[in-house]
């Protein structure tokens, strides 16, 4: 059986608009459209934690439904936004569980496929290095403007498509070579900040 | 693992942004299980999943909201509205009881 796939960008935008307009049936439609694919995607990456995956996806949906205006459709499509929320909640749940069960059940092998998150850092770096990396990301998040923060999230997700970065940067209507130039500059800028440990020396 | 959408409907019982929250208040106060609640609404238990996942009706547009949800899920609007109104009264009564208890406790402390 094929795994459920996330709705298209247009479907996400339409559902978001209905939600903002106050259509109460939209809650149900969002749950049916997004929860199964999000659970499938995160379950592939975190196969040992099905219950936590489900809880994280539910948490993400409740967060979005409670405050839909926190989502900016101009920066990110709804599927990616919900996935980011769910992934963040899942990593928090995993950290909580790891703290409760250490040293019997260490965290490193929780994620099969690397999708660039902090627990991946836990897997490949020492505890001190992973903590330092987390602090850098945390500092950067507080320091970057909204667009660069979105670029940072895409980098951490190992997104490679220029079109996705271009949409986030609001230059999707520019010619391709111009998009590529702007995207490269933004990625370089954020990467440089990461390399400098989150400090801004520009 | 359970069906994640059904599991979300279960979670909706305790999340105030969902219709399921009001239904839960009503069902608890009336000691109804899913079958009895569905019978009260004139629907089957499978429809309860979708109903729980809808957004909670807003006080300022209560009647319109309930009608729209009922229409969208092909439920009896009259029955649904009666349940929602009763759930709201029960919630208000509970709030009043809690406030009274707090006031009485505060007064006892003062005396």
Interface residues (C-beta under 8 A of the other chain):
Chain A: X22 X23 X24 X25 X26 X27 X28 X31 X32 X35 X36 X39 X50 X51 X54 X57 X58 X61 X62 X65 X66
Chain B: X1 X2 X4 X5 X7 X8 X9 X11 X15 X17 X18 X19 X50 X53 X54 X55 X56 X57 X58 X61 X65 X68 X69 X72 X73
